[in-house]
Amino acid sequence: MSQDLNQPEVSKDINSNWVTSSKFLFYVSIFAILSLVVGNCTKLFTSGFKKPNPEVQTSSQYKPEYK
């Protein structure tokens, strides 16, 4: 009975407790993915898409101009 009363303390070290380490790695991966998504959205919002303005021959336009 005396052995039941003296239980060792639960270690909260990430190296020895796989449940704590897996939760920690899960939250770190979620944070990393969210930070990448927010960073990319912010970059796209600030710089935006540059609309190209290519040169089109006058004969191949919607309303062609012939010489």
Secondary structure as GFF3:
##gff-version 3
##sequence-region A 1 67
A	DSSP	alpha_helix	2	5	.	.	.	ID=ss1
A	DSSP	alpha_helix	18	47	.	.	.	ID=ss2
A	DSSP	three_ten_helix	58	60	.	.	.	ID=ss3
###
